[in-house]
């Protein structure tokens, strides 16, 4: 728990340091899809400019109607003798009024047609922009999910020891989705708001700078408001993602351990745990809702104040005769284009805050350093003979604390079978984890055929080591897929041969579909012994020079274990084999038995030697072998 708390502490420190840069890094992923980005934002610019043309067309339309009305009024209501005076008072000549009267309807129709054409243009380019932005965001989500998955695959075991599976899953799913949503919508809206705001302000200044000065003070007030809300909301969304991760962890653990939960009648307890986690998430989401429920009325209040100021000062200019009705209508529409982006900023800030929190969490994984990596000058390990040496190996988990292994030295020559015995926590599993570099030694060195395992590439090392772990993991797919997991190019004959060697072929053939039988999630349709034998066949198919069996017969009965051991005895010939077993019956014929206690090798040798020289070995022998021997005899009799 201390290590895990330290890990979360480091995660929070990284979050504080990288919260500002995470979103910027994510946005730079747009550079990977330059063509799609150019089309999306090019279409956005065209659609926005089409939108900006509409108020000018509306002014033309209103002016056409107003001028035509004035012309009709003067020509129809004013005596001919006074029409020239009336025209001058209206600010026009009689020729202009005749032109207005003759062309007002055509000008009106032309303005309407242009408005419709610009609306169609805007709609078409908005569709292109929306589709390309969605395609762009999905492409970035695709890249990020693949990078996260690849990173998780490469991270050392120590990283996974300190981080919960549910936490990693939520970052590859929900966090990526929140970031994708911002790129698809929030970033586009932000670009549109910026373009609309800048161009509109320029038009307003050129149209009527006096009225623009009335509206302008509203903008900094709105921007400061959004900056404050952005700073407040970012940590709130970080907390939401953390609580969602905690909820997902409980859900994942319960789905994986549903049999254990029911076996111990802990459904009620787990339900309470889930309810508490759900309540925490619910409370945090309400806190965010309260924040934004306050934000939007504030923004609308600011916008309404701007509209009130515009009505007053614009009305005065109309009364003074310095502003026409068409000019006022155009100006008021452009002012709406100023306040419209401000209204959108609330939604943009919400998406940005969520995306910023998620981006930080995503890049925490992508920036994580693996304790076990290839050196820059690492070489490919050539085909090995299986000569393995431990030279004064000491190991500590997470680089600190008491050593799990202390000054362990051993030598296994090609073809030797080395058995590791000892109580829980003695260091047996740690030794086999160090051979394929699941962890790196804290001190000392491990050599294979004279090559330090740290000097060769991980792929070339692990591809020559066959491993059957204590916890059997099968993947969704068929039995054949799982046996050929390490060699997808294996032939059916090779798969069958490996299954026969692992004493798995007979039970596989009892299924109607044989090797094409689906194993279910995590091998749920198979018994523990069946899963173990498939895992052994999977390792044997690699034909490795070094074979590691980590308590590989712990899930089978003693008779099945005897049959597997008989096959393994033949298959281990010529291979350097490391066998961990609590049952001495599986290691009596080992070339070397290592007895471990508290991380040290306290005795080594063959069975007969250890019976005389090692009290610990003798104790294990007498506590376990008596029961095994009777079964061995009965198994031998059955085989005969």
TORMARVO-95584 format. One line per 4 residues: their letters; for each residue x, y, z of C-alpha. Coordinates in Angstrom, 1 decimal. Layout:
<pts>
A = X Y Z  ...
</pts>
This chain:
<pts>
XXXX = 0.0 0.0 0.0  2.9 2.4 0.7  4.3 1.8 -2.7  0.9 2.3 -4.3
XXXX = 0.4 5.6 -2.3  3.8 6.8 -3.4  2.8 6.0 -7.0  -0.4 8.0 -6.7
XXXX = 1.6 10.8 -5.1  4.0 10.9 -8.0  1.0 10.8 -10.4  -0.5 13.9 -8.7
XXXX = 2.8 15.7 -8.9  3.0 14.9 -12.6  -0.6 16.0 -13.1  0.1 19.4 -11.6
XXXX = 3.2 19.9 -13.7  1.7 18.8 -17.0  -2.0 19.8 -16.8  -1.3 22.8 -19.0
XXXX = 0.8 21.0 -21.6  -1.2 17.8 -22.0  -4.0 19.4 -24.1  -1.4 21.2 -26.3
XXXX = 0.4 18.0 -26.9  -2.8 16.3 -27.9  -3.7 19.1 -30.3  -0.3 18.7 -32.0
XXXX = -1.6 15.3 -33.1  -3.5 17.2 -35.8  -0.2 17.4 -37.6  -0.4 13.7 -38.3
XXXX = -3.5 14.2 -40.5  -2.6 17.5 -42.3  -4.9 16.9 -45.3  -8.0 16.1 -43.2
XXXX = -7.2 19.1 -40.9  -6.7 21.5 -43.8  -10.1 20.4 -45.3  -11.9 20.6 -42.0
XXXX = -10.7 24.0 -41.1  -10.8 25.3 -44.7  -14.5 24.4 -44.8  -14.9 26.1 -41.4
XXXX = -13.5 29.3 -42.7  -15.7 29.3 -45.8  -18.8 28.5 -43.8  -18.0 31.3 -41.3
XXXX = -17.4 33.9 -44.0  -20.7 32.9 -45.7  -22.4 33.4 -42.3  -20.7 36.9 -42.0
XXXX = -22.1 38.0 -45.4  -25.7 37.6 -44.2  -26.1 40.8 -42.1  -24.9 42.9 -45.0
XXXX = -27.5 41.3 -47.3  -30.1 41.9 -44.6  -29.2 45.6 -44.6  -29.5 45.7 -48.4
XXXX = -32.9 44.1 -48.1  -34.1 46.5 -45.4  -32.7 49.5 -47.3  -34.5 48.4 -50.5
XXXX = -37.8 48.2 -48.6  -37.2 51.5 -46.8  -36.2 53.4 -49.9  -39.0 51.9 -52.0
XXXX = -41.5 52.9 -49.3  -40.2 56.5 -49.1  -40.3 56.7 -53.0  -43.9 55.4 -53.1
XXXX = -45.0 57.7 -50.3  -43.5 60.8 -51.9  -44.8 60.1 -55.4  -48.2 58.9 -54.3
XXXX = -49.0 61.3 -51.5  -47.1 64.5 -52.1  -48.2 66.9 -54.8  -45.8 67.1 -57.8
XXXX = -45.0 70.7 -57.0  -43.6 69.8 -53.6  -42.0 66.4 -54.4  -38.6 67.9 -55.0
XXXX = -38.6 69.5 -51.6  -39.8 66.3 -49.9  -37.1 64.3 -51.7  -34.4 66.7 -50.5
XXXX = -35.7 66.5 -47.0  -35.5 62.7 -47.2  -31.9 63.0 -48.4  -32.5 61.9 -52.0
XXXX = -33.0 63.3 -55.5  -36.1 62.7 -57.5  -34.0 60.6 -59.9  -32.8 58.4 -57.0
XXXX = -36.4 58.0 -55.8  -37.6 56.9 -59.3  -34.7 54.4 -59.3  -35.7 53.1 -55.9
XXXX = -39.4 52.8 -56.9  -38.5 51.0 -60.1  -35.9 48.6 -58.7  -37.0 48.1 -55.0
XXXX = -38.7 44.7 -55.7  -35.9 43.3 -57.8  -33.3 44.4 -55.2  -35.4 42.7 -52.5
XXXX = -35.6 39.5 -54.6  -31.9 39.6 -55.3  -31.1 40.0 -51.6  -33.3 37.1 -50.7
XXXX = -31.8 34.9 -53.4  -28.3 35.8 -52.2  -29.2 35.0 -48.6  -30.5 31.6 -49.7
XXXX = -27.4 30.9 -51.7  -25.1 31.9 -48.8  -27.2 29.7 -46.5  -26.8 26.7 -48.9
XXXX = -23.1 27.4 -49.1  -22.8 27.6 -45.4  -24.8 24.4 -44.9  -22.7 22.5 -47.5
XXXX = -19.4 23.6 -46.0  -20.6 23.1 -42.5  -21.4 19.5 -43.4  -17.9 19.0 -44.9
XXXX = -16.3 20.6 -41.8  -18.4 18.5 -39.3  -17.6 15.3 -41.2  -13.9 15.9 -41.6
XXXX = -13.6 17.1 -37.9  -15.3 13.9 -36.8  -13.0 11.9 -39.0  -10.0 13.8 -37.7
XXXX = -11.0 13.2 -34.0  -11.6 9.5 -34.6  -8.2 9.2 -36.3  -6.5 10.9 -33.3
XXXX = -8.4 8.6 -30.9  -7.3 5.7 -32.9  -3.7 6.8 -32.6  -3.9 7.5 -28.9
XXXX = -5.6 4.2 -28.0  -3.0 2.3 -30.0  -0.2 4.2 -28.4  -1.6 3.6 -24.9
XXXX = -2.1 -0.1 -25.6  1.4 -0.4 -27.0  2.9 1.5 -24.0  1.0 -0.6 -21.5
XXXX = 2.3 -3.7 -23.3  5.9 -2.5 -23.0  5.8 -1.1 -19.5  7.7 -3.2 -16.9
XXXX = 6.0 -5.4 -14.4  6.9 -2.9 -11.6  4.6 -0.3 -13.2  1.7 -2.7 -13.3
XXXX = 2.4 -3.7 -9.7  1.8 -0.1 -8.7  -1.2 0.7 -10.9  -4.7 -0.8 -10.9
XXXX = -6.1 -2.3 -14.1  -9.3 -0.3 -13.9  -7.3 2.9 -13.8  -5.4 2.0 -17.0
XXXX = -8.6 0.8 -18.8  -10.5 4.1 -18.1  -7.6 6.1 -19.6  -7.6 4.1 -22.8
XXXX = -11.4 4.4 -23.1  -13.2 7.3 -21.4  -10.3 9.7 -21.2  -9.5 9.2 -24.9
XXXX = -13.2 9.7 -25.7  -13.3 13.0 -23.8  -10.2 14.2 -25.6  -11.7 13.1 -29.0
XXXX = -15.0 14.9 -28.3  -13.1 18.2 -27.6  -11.1 17.8 -30.9  -14.3 17.0 -32.8
XXXX = -16.4 19.8 -31.3  -14.7 22.0 -28.7  -11.6 22.8 -30.8  -13.7 23.5 -33.9
XXXX = -16.1 25.7 -32.0  -13.1 27.6 -30.5  -11.6 28.2 -33.9  -15.0 29.3 -35.2
XXXX = -15.6 31.6 -32.2  -12.1 33.2 -32.7  -12.6 33.7 -36.4  -16.2 35.0 -35.9
XXXX = -15.1 37.3 -33.1  -12.1 38.9 -34.8  -13.7 39.4 -38.2  -16.9 40.7 -36.7
XXXX = -15.1 43.2 -34.5  -13.2 44.5 -37.6  -16.5 44.9 -39.5  -18.1 46.7 -36.5
XXXX = -15.2 49.1 -36.2  -15.4 49.9 -39.9  -19.2 50.2 -39.9  -19.7 52.4 -36.7
XXXX = -16.8 52.8 -34.4  -18.8 54.8 -31.9  -21.3 52.0 -31.3  -18.4 49.5 -31.3
XXXX = -16.9 51.3 -28.3  -20.2 50.7 -26.5  -20.0 46.9 -27.0  -16.2 46.5 -26.6
XXXX = -16.0 46.7 -22.8  -18.2 43.7 -22.5  -15.6 41.4 -24.1  -12.8 41.6 -21.4
XXXX = -15.4 41.1 -18.7  -16.6 37.9 -20.4  -13.1 36.6 -21.1  -12.0 37.1 -17.4
XXXX = -15.1 35.3 -16.3  -14.3 32.3 -18.6  -10.6 32.2 -17.4  -11.8 32.0 -13.8
XXXX = -14.3 29.3 -14.6  -11.7 27.4 -16.6  -9.3 27.4 -13.6  -12.0 26.3 -11.2
XXXX = -13.5 23.6 -13.4  -10.2 21.9 -14.5  -9.5 20.3 -11.1  -13.2 19.3 -10.8
XXXX = -13.0 17.3 -14.0  -9.7 15.7 -12.8  -11.6 14.5 -9.7  -14.4 13.1 -11.9
XXXX = -12.0 11.0 -13.9  -10.2 9.7 -10.8  -13.6 8.7 -9.3  -14.7 7.2 -12.5
XXXX = -11.5 5.2 -12.5  -12.1 4.0 -9.0  -15.6 2.9 -10.0  -14.3 1.1 -13.0
XXXX = -11.7 -0.7 -10.8  -14.4 -2.0 -8.5  -16.5 -3.2 -11.4  -13.5 -4.9 -13.1
XXXX = -12.5 -6.6 -9.9  -16.0 -7.9 -9.2  -16.5 -9.2 -12.8  -13.2 -11.0 -12.6
XXXX = -13.8 -12.4 -9.1  -17.5 -13.0 -9.2  -17.1 -16.6 -8.1  -15.2 -15.6 -5.1
XXXX = -17.7 -12.9 -4.2  -20.6 -15.4 -4.3  -18.6 -18.2 -2.6  -18.1 -16.0 0.4
XXXX = -21.6 -14.4 0.2  -20.1 -10.9 -0.1  -22.6 -9.6 -2.6  -24.0 -7.1 0.0
XXXX = -20.6 -5.8 1.0  -19.4 -5.4 -2.7  -22.8 -3.7 -3.5  -22.1 -1.2 -0.7
XXXX = -18.6 -0.6 -2.0  -19.9 0.1 -5.5  -22.7 2.3 -4.1  -20.2 4.4 -2.2
XXXX = -18.0 4.8 -5.3  -21.1 5.7 -7.4  -22.2 8.2 -4.8  -18.7 9.8 -4.8
XXXX = -18.9 10.2 -8.6  -22.5 11.5 -8.4  -21.5 14.1 -5.9  -18.5 15.3 -7.9
XXXX = -20.6 15.5 -11.1  -23.2 17.6 -9.2  -20.4 19.9 -8.1  -19.4 20.5 -11.7
XXXX = -23.1 21.0 -12.7  -23.5 23.6 -10.0  -20.4 25.4 -11.3  -21.6 25.5 -14.9
XXXX = -25.2 26.2 -13.9  -23.9 29.4 -12.4  -21.6 30.2 -15.4  -24.3 30.2 -18.2
XXXX = -26.6 32.7 -16.5  -23.7 35.0 -15.9  -22.7 34.9 -19.5  -26.3 35.6 -20.6
XXXX = -26.5 38.5 -18.2  -23.3 40.0 -19.7  -24.7 39.5 -23.2  -28.0 41.1 -22.2
XXXX = -26.2 44.1 -20.7  -24.4 44.5 -24.1  -27.7 44.4 -25.9  -29.2 47.0 -23.6
XXXX = -26.3 49.4 -24.2  -26.6 48.9 -28.0  -30.4 49.6 -27.9  -29.9 52.8 -26.0
XXXX = -27.0 54.3 -27.9  -28.1 52.9 -31.3  -31.6 54.4 -30.7  -30.1 57.8 -30.0
XXXX = -28.1 57.7 -33.3  -31.3 56.8 -35.2  -33.2 59.7 -33.6  -30.3 62.0 -34.5
XXXX = -30.5 60.8 -38.1  -26.9 59.5 -38.1  -27.9 55.9 -38.3  -30.4 54.2 -40.7
XXXX = -32.7 51.4 -39.8  -30.8 49.1 -42.1  -27.4 50.0 -40.7  -28.8 49.5 -37.2
XXXX = -30.1 46.1 -38.1  -26.9 45.1 -39.7  -24.9 46.3 -36.7  -27.2 44.5 -34.2
XXXX = -26.8 41.2 -36.2  -23.0 41.5 -36.1  -23.2 42.2 -32.4  -25.1 38.9 -32.1
XXXX = -22.1 37.3 -33.8  -20.0 38.8 -31.0  -22.1 37.5 -28.2  -22.8 34.2 -29.9
XXXX = -19.2 33.0 -29.5  -19.2 34.2 -25.9  -22.3 32.0 -25.3  -20.4 29.1 -26.9
XXXX = -17.4 29.7 -24.7  -19.3 28.1 -21.8  -19.6 24.8 -23.7  -16.0 25.1 -25.1
XXXX = -14.6 25.7 -21.6  -16.5 22.6 -20.3  -15.1 20.4 -23.1  -11.7 21.9 -22.7
XXXX = -11.6 21.4 -19.0  -12.6 17.7 -19.4  -10.2 17.2 -22.3  -7.3 18.9 -20.4
XXXX = -7.8 16.6 -17.4  -8.0 13.5 -19.6  -5.0 14.6 -21.7  -2.9 14.9 -18.6
XXXX = -3.9 11.4 -17.5  -3.3 10.0 -21.0  0.2 11.4 -21.2  1.1 10.2 -17.7
XXXX = 0.9 6.7 -19.2  2.6 7.6 -22.5  5.4 9.4 -20.6  5.9 6.7 -18.0
XXXX = 9.4 5.3 -17.8  9.8 1.5 -17.9  12.3 0.0 -15.5  13.1 -2.7 -18.1
XXXX = 14.0 -1.5 -21.6  16.4 -2.4 -24.4  19.7 -0.6 -24.2  20.5 1.7 -27.2
XXXX = 23.2 -0.7 -28.2  21.4 -3.9 -27.3  22.2 -6.9 -29.5  20.0 -9.7 -30.8
XXXX = 20.6 -12.8 -28.6  21.8 -15.6 -31.0  20.3 -19.1 -30.7  21.2 -20.2 -27.2
XXXX = 22.4 -23.5 -25.8  20.8 -22.8 -22.4  23.8 -22.1 -20.2  22.5 -19.9 -17.4
XXXX = 24.3 -18.2 -14.5  23.3 -16.0 -11.6  26.2 -14.0 -10.2  25.7 -12.5 -6.8
XXXX = 22.2 -11.4 -7.7  20.3 -9.1 -5.3  16.8 -7.8 -6.0  14.5 -5.3 -4.4
XXXX = 11.1 -4.4 -5.6  10.6 -0.8 -6.7  14.3 -0.2 -6.1  14.0 0.1 -2.3
XXXX = 13.2 -1.8 0.9  14.5 -5.1 2.1  16.0 -7.3 -0.6  13.8 -10.2 -1.9
XXXX = 16.9 -12.0 -3.1  20.3 -11.7 -1.5  23.6 -12.6 -3.2  22.1 -15.5 -5.1
XXXX = 24.6 -17.4 -7.3  23.9 -20.5 -9.4  25.0 -22.1 -12.6  22.7 -24.3 -14.8
XXXX = 24.5 -26.0 -17.7  22.6 -26.8 -20.9  20.1 -29.6 -20.4  20.0 -29.4 -16.6
XXXX = 16.8 -29.4 -14.6  16.9 -27.0 -11.7  14.2 -27.3 -9.0  13.4 -24.4 -6.7
XXXX = 11.9 -25.2 -3.3  11.1 -23.1 -0.3  8.2 -21.6 1.6  6.0 -18.7 0.6
XXXX = 8.1 -15.6 0.1  11.4 -17.4 -0.1  12.2 -15.9 -3.6  11.4 -18.8 -6.0
XXXX = 9.1 -16.8 -8.3  11.4 -13.8 -8.2  14.3 -16.0 -9.6  12.2 -17.1 -12.6
XXXX = 10.9 -13.5 -13.1  14.5 -12.3 -13.4  15.5 -14.7 -16.1  13.3 -13.3 -18.9
XXXX = 13.8 -9.8 -17.5  10.3 -9.2 -16.1  12.4 -7.3 -13.6  16.0 -6.2 -13.6
XXXX = 18.4 -7.2 -10.9  19.3 -4.5 -8.3  22.8 -5.9 -8.0  24.8 -8.7 -9.8
XXXX = 24.2 -10.1 -13.2  22.4 -12.9 -15.0  24.1 -14.5 -18.0  22.8 -16.7 -20.7
XXXX = 25.5 -18.4 -22.8  27.8 -15.7 -21.5  25.5 -12.8 -22.5  24.3 -10.4 -19.8
XXXX = 20.5 -10.4 -20.3  20.5 -6.6 -20.0  22.7 -6.4 -23.1  20.3 -8.2 -25.4
XXXX = 17.0 -7.2 -26.8  13.9 -8.3 -24.9  12.2 -9.9 -27.9  15.2 -12.0 -28.8
XXXX = 15.6 -13.1 -25.1  12.0 -13.9 -24.3  11.3 -15.7 -27.6  13.8 -18.4 -26.6
XXXX = 12.3 -19.0 -23.1  9.2 -21.0 -22.6  7.2 -20.0 -19.5  4.2 -21.5 -17.8
XXXX = 3.2 -19.1 -15.0  1.5 -20.0 -11.8  -1.6 -18.0 -12.8  -2.9 -19.5 -16.1
XXXX = -4.2 -16.9 -18.5  -6.0 -17.9 -21.7  -7.4 -15.5 -24.2  -10.7 -15.3 -26.0
XXXX = -10.6 -17.6 -29.0  -10.2 -21.3 -29.7  -8.0 -23.9 -28.0  -5.8 -24.0 -31.0
XXXX = -5.4 -20.2 -31.0  -4.3 -20.3 -27.3  -1.8 -23.1 -27.9  -0.3 -21.3 -30.9
XXXX = -0.3 -18.0 -29.1  3.5 -17.7 -29.3  3.7 -19.2 -32.8  0.8 -18.1 -34.9
XXXX = 2.5 -19.8 -37.9  2.5 -23.3 -36.3  0.9 -26.1 -38.3  -1.9 -28.2 -36.9
XXXX = 0.5 -31.2 -36.5  2.8 -29.1 -34.4  -0.1 -27.9 -32.2  -1.4 -31.4 -31.7
XXXX = 2.1 -32.7 -30.9  2.5 -30.0 -28.2  -0.9 -30.8 -26.8  -0.1 -34.5 -26.6
XXXX = 3.2 -33.8 -24.8  1.3 -31.7 -22.3  -1.3 -34.5 -21.8  -4.0 -32.2 -23.2
XXXX = -4.9 -33.9 -26.5  -7.2 -36.5 -25.1  -9.5 -34.1 -23.2  -9.5 -31.6 -26.2
XXXX = -10.8 -34.4 -28.5  -13.7 -35.0 -26.1  -15.2 -31.6 -27.2  -17.4 -31.7 -30.3
XXXX = -15.3 -29.0 -32.0  -11.9 -30.4 -30.8  -9.2 -27.8 -31.2  -11.7 -25.3 -32.6
XXXX = -13.6 -25.2 -29.3  -13.9 -21.6 -27.9  -12.3 -21.3 -24.4  -14.6 -18.5 -23.2
XXXX = -13.5 -15.4 -21.4  -10.2 -16.2 -19.5  -10.8 -19.9 -20.2  -14.0 -20.0 -18.2
XXXX = -15.3 -23.1 -20.0  -12.3 -25.2 -19.0  -11.3 -26.6 -15.7  -8.2 -25.5 -13.8
XXXX = -6.2 -28.6 -14.9  -7.3 -28.3 -18.5  -6.2 -24.6 -18.6  -2.9 -25.5 -17.0
XXXX = -2.2 -28.2 -19.7  -3.0 -25.8 -22.5  -0.6 -23.3 -21.0  2.1 -26.0 -20.9
XXXX = 1.4 -26.9 -24.5  1.6 -23.2 -25.4  5.1 -23.1 -23.9  6.3 -26.3 -25.4
XXXX = 5.2 -25.3 -28.9  8.0 -22.7 -28.8  10.5 -25.5 -28.5  12.6 -23.3 -26.1
XXXX = 16.1 -23.9 -24.9  15.1 -22.6 -21.5  11.9 -23.8 -19.9  10.3 -22.3 -16.8
XXXX = 7.5 -24.1 -15.0  6.2 -21.9 -12.2  4.2 -24.3 -10.0  2.8 -25.5 -13.4
XXXX = 1.0 -28.6 -12.0  -0.6 -26.8 -9.0  -4.1 -26.9 -10.6  -4.2 -30.6 -11.5
XXXX = -4.8 -33.7 -9.5  -1.8 -35.9 -8.6  -2.5 -38.6 -11.2  -2.7 -36.0 -14.0
XXXX = 0.4 -34.4 -12.6  2.2 -37.7 -12.8  1.2 -38.1 -16.5  2.3 -34.5 -17.3
XXXX = 5.6 -35.1 -15.5  6.3 -38.2 -17.5  5.8 -36.2 -20.7  7.9 -33.3 -19.3
XXXX = 10.7 -35.6 -18.3  11.1 -36.5 -22.0  10.7 -33.0 -23.3  13.0 -31.4 -20.8
XXXX = 15.9 -33.5 -22.1  18.4 -31.1 -23.8  16.7 -28.0 -22.3  17.7 -26.0 -19.3
XXXX = 14.6 -26.2 -17.1  13.6 -24.4 -14.0  10.8 -26.0 -12.0  9.0 -24.5 -9.1
XXXX = 6.7 -26.8 -7.2  5.4 -27.3 -3.7  5.3 -31.0 -4.3  8.7 -32.7 -4.1
XXXX = 7.4 -35.6 -6.2  7.9 -33.4 -9.3  11.5 -32.6 -8.6  13.1 -35.7 -7.2
XXXX = 14.9 -36.4 -10.4  16.2 -32.8 -10.9  19.9 -32.4 -11.6  20.0 -29.6 -9.0
XXXX = 17.6 -28.6 -6.3  17.9 -25.2 -4.8  16.4 -24.6 -1.4  15.6 -21.0 -0.7
XXXX = 14.7 -19.3 2.6  14.2 -15.5 3.0  15.8 -14.7 -0.3  18.9 -16.8 0.2
XXXX = 20.0 -20.1 -1.3  20.5 -22.1 2.0  21.2 -25.4 0.3  21.7 -26.9 -3.2
XXXX = 22.4 -30.4 -4.6  20.5 -33.6 -5.4  17.8 -35.2 -3.3  20.1 -37.7 -1.5
XXXX = 22.7 -35.0 -0.6  20.1 -32.6 0.7  18.3 -35.2 2.8  21.6 -35.5 4.7
XXXX = 22.8 -31.9 4.7  19.6 -29.6 4.7  17.1 -29.7 7.6  14.8 -27.4 5.7
XXXX = 14.7 -29.7 2.7  14.2 -32.7 5.0  11.3 -31.0 6.6  9.6 -30.2 3.3
XXXX = 10.3 -33.7 2.1  8.6 -35.4 5.2  5.7 -32.9 5.2  4.8 -33.5 1.5
XXXX = 6.3 -36.6 0.0  4.4 -39.2 2.2  1.1 -38.3 0.5  2.6 -38.0 -2.9
XXXX = 4.4 -41.3 -2.8  1.3 -43.3 -2.4  -0.3 -41.6 -5.3  2.8 -42.1 -7.4
XXXX = 2.7 -45.8 -6.7  -1.0 -46.0 -7.6  -0.4 -43.9 -10.8  2.5 -46.1 -11.8
XXXX = 0.3 -49.2 -11.3  -2.4 -47.8 -13.4  0.0 -46.9 -16.2  1.4 -50.4 -16.1
</pts>
